[in-house]
């Protein structure tokens, strides 16, 4: 409670750092703040070209672009915030040495700055959904409120990770390189480019037998449960539930029409997909994993704050 009071007292410092972060990022660029919207759109365009056109997904996922948009924006917020936090203390070392203020302001200002970018990107995304006709079904606008709890889950988790990264980066320069590589791996371990059903439906690990495949195959369902409990995965699924599935369970199985030629075969593919989906949702009750992910996010935020507060008094000495 005392720290919250301190943060409120120094709210002007936080606001000034946020304003400066927003201005400095695109300083001297011709398009300026517009890059905060163009960057994700260009990245999404590259992924859509690769996975939507060159290597299109199997099944009935014809609208791959809205699927990709709904998953990429929350991931981009997380990754950019964590990357920024790796330098948020060292860049402000002169201020840290000269003046007193709650050091928590530093990772918090990085998070708020990227939250502004996320809000703008979501506004653009909703505009694109409307203009492209992806928001045509009647329940679309009534379920947008689900973006708030999904975003809150990701924000809490992101703060915890960012606080730890910010503190450790002051003492170990390797942290920023390790974080950059881990984020690259984490991106592909989060269901941004592919439906999560592809992971949860897998019952074996194909390929030539070796010790790694044997190890993974033996504990595959445990790995799937850990995978689904990741706050980032749950947050991405929350975005898709709000934007694509009318607020319903986001563990959706798409039908495979690759062999269907007649109307009867198409109906049979739909029926098979629905049966698999019901089985999958019974095996992995999503509401339970939302609670688990929320607990993990809160625990991460608490641990991150404890680590940051413990190391903060030594920042000036290390700088």
N, C-alpha and C positions, 0 to 999 in steps of 0.2 A: 504493500500500500504506500509506503514511504517513497518508493521509487516511482510509482505512478504520479504522486504529488510533485516530485522533482521534474518528471518529464513534462507535466503541465506547466510548471513554472518556467521551463526553458523551451516552451513550444515555439517561440519566435526563432530560436536557433534551428530547430527542426525544420520549420517552414523555409527559412533562408537557405539551408542546405539543400532542401528539395528543389527550390527554385533554381539554385545554381546548378544542381545536377541536371535538371531539365534543359538548361541553357547551354551548358558546356558540352554535352554529348554531341550535339550537331552544330557546334560553333564553327563559323566560316564556311559552312556548306551552303550551296545554292538553294536547296530545297528546305533546309533547316528542319523544323519539327515534323515536317511531312515524312521524313525518313522513318519515324517511329511507326508509321502505318505502311510505308512502302516496303520496308525490310521484311516484315512477316509475310506480306503478300507475295513478294518475289520468292521467298523460301518455299512457301506453300505451292507456288507455281512450279518450282523445280520438282518437288515431291509428287505433285499431281502428274507431271509429264512422265516421270519415271514409273510410278506405281499405278497411275490411272490410265495411261495411254500405252506406254511401252510394255509394261508388265501388269496388265489389269488384273484385279483380284477375281477369283472364281466366285460363282454364286450370283445372287440377284442384286448385288451392290452396284447399281448403275450410277447413282449419284455419289461418286467418290469424292468430289470436291467439297460438298458440305460436310461429309464425314471427316475429311482431313482438316477443314477449318475448325470444326468443333473441338478437335483434339489438340491441334497444334498451338492455339493461343494460350491456354493455361500452361502448357509445357514451356512455351517461350518465356512467360512471366517467371516461372520457377528458375529456369536455367540462367536467364539474364540477371536476376536478382542475386543468385548465388555467385556468379562470376563477378558482379560488381562488388559484392561484399568482401571478396578476397583482397581488394585494394582500398576499401572504404576507410580503414584506420590509418594505413601508411600514407595515403594521400592527404590526410588531415593531421599529420604528425606535428606540424608547426602549431596548429590550433590546440592540439592536445597538450603540448608543452607549455603553452602560454596562458591558457584560461581553464577555469573549472566549469564543467558542465557534465551531466550524466553521459557517460561514454556510450550507453545504449542508444543514444540519438544517432550514432554513426551508422550501424546496420539498419536501424529503423528508417532513416532518411533514404537509404538505398532502396528499401522495400517499398516505401511510399512513392518514390519516383517511378519505379517500374509498375506500380499499381495504377498510376495515372496513364501510363502507356497501355496497360491492359484494358482499362475502361474505354479509352479511345478506340482500341482495336476491336473490342466487343461491339461498340456502336457502329463501326464500319461493317463488321460482320453481319449485324442485324440488317443493315441497309442492303448489303449484298444478297442476303437471304430473301429479303422482300422483293428486290428488283428481279432476281433470278427465278422467282416463283417457288422457292423452297419453303417459304412460310405460308403456303396456301391453305394447309389444313386448319380447321377452325380452332383447334385447341392449342395452336402454337403459342400465341401471345399469353394465354392463361397459365402456361407452365414455365414462363421465363423466370419466375421467382426462384426456381430451383437453381439458377445460376448463382444466387447469393450464398446458400449453404455450401455449394460445391467450391465456390471461390474462397469462402471463409476457411474451409478445410485446407486448401492449398496454401493460403496466406499464413495460417498458423504453423503448418509444417515448414514452409519456406523460411519463416523467421527463425525457427530453431536451427535449421541447417546453416543459414546465413550467419547467425550469431557465432556458432562454433568456427565456421570457416574464417570469419573476420578476426576472431581472437587468435587462432592458430597461425594465420598468415603473418602476423606481426613477428612471431618467433621463428617461423620456418618458411623460407622463401619457396620451398618445394611445394607447398600446399596448393598454390594457384595452378601449378602444372598438373598435379595429381587430380585436382578438382575438374580441370578441363577435360582430362581423359575419362574420368569417371562419368561426367555428364554425357559424353559421347556414347558410352556404353549404356547408361541409364535411359537415354532416349529410345534405344531399340528395345529395351526391356519394359517400356511403357507402351500401352496400346494406342499409339498415335497414328501409325501408318497401317495398322491391321486391326481387324475385329478381335476382341479378347476371346471370343468363342474358339478361335483357332488354337489358342493356348489351352483353354480349359477343357476342350473336347479331346485333346490328345491323350491317348491311353498307353502309348508306347513310344520309344525313341528308335526311329528307323535308322538303318545303316549297319555297317560292319561292326561286330561286337568288339568292344574294348572296355577297359576298366572304367572310363568316364561314362560311357553310355550305360554300363551296368549299374554304376552308382546313381546316376540320374534316374534311370528307369525304375530302380527300386524305390525311390522316394518321390516319384513324379507328382503324386497327388499332394504331398506335403509342400512341394515347390509351388504347385498351382495355388494352394491356399495362401502361402506367403506372398505370391505374386498379386493376388487379388486384394490382399490386405494393405498393399502399398497406398499411402494417401494420395500420391500422384495419380495412380491408376484409377482409384475411386473418384477423384476429382474430375478426371477426363471423362469417365463414364457418366458422371453427374451432368457435365456439359452436354453430352450426347443425349442423355435422357430428356433434358429440357428442350433441346433444339431439334432432335430428330425423332424421338420416340414418344412424344406427347406425355412426358412424365412417367412413363411405364418403366418396367424393369429393363435396364440397358443390356442385359446378357442375351443378345439377339443372335440367332443362328440364321444365316442366309441360305436360301435354296440354291442348289447347283443345277442349272439348266443346260449344262454343256452337252448332255446326252439326250435331253428332252426334245422331241420333234413334233409330237402331237399335243393337242390340248389336254388329253388324259394324262400324258407323261408329265406335263407341266404341273397339273393338279397333284399328281403323285409326288413330285419333287417338293411342292409346297407342304403337303401333308407330312412328308418325312422330316423336313426342316422344323416344322412346328413340334413334332414329337421329340426331336432331339433337343429343341429349345426348352420344352417343359421338363425334360429329364435333367438338363444342365442347370436350370433354375432351382430344381429341387435339390440337386447335389451341392450347389453353391448358393445358399440363400443370401441375396445381395444385401438386405437390410442388416444382417448380422455383420457383414464385412464393412459396411458403412460405420457401424459402431466401433469395430476393431480399429479401422483406419483413423477415426476421430481420436480414439485413445492414444494411438501411436503418434499422431500429430501433436496432441497436447503434451505428451511426455517428451517429445523431441524439442518443443518450444521451451519447456521447463528446464531440461538438461542444457540446452543451448544458452539460456539466460544464466544459469548457474556457472557454466564454463566461462562465459564472457565476463561476468562480474568478478570471478576469481582471478582472471588474468588481467583485467583492466588496469589495476594499480601499477602494473609493471610496463605498461605501454610506453610511457615517456622514457623509461630507462633503456628499453630495447631500441627505441627510435633514434 
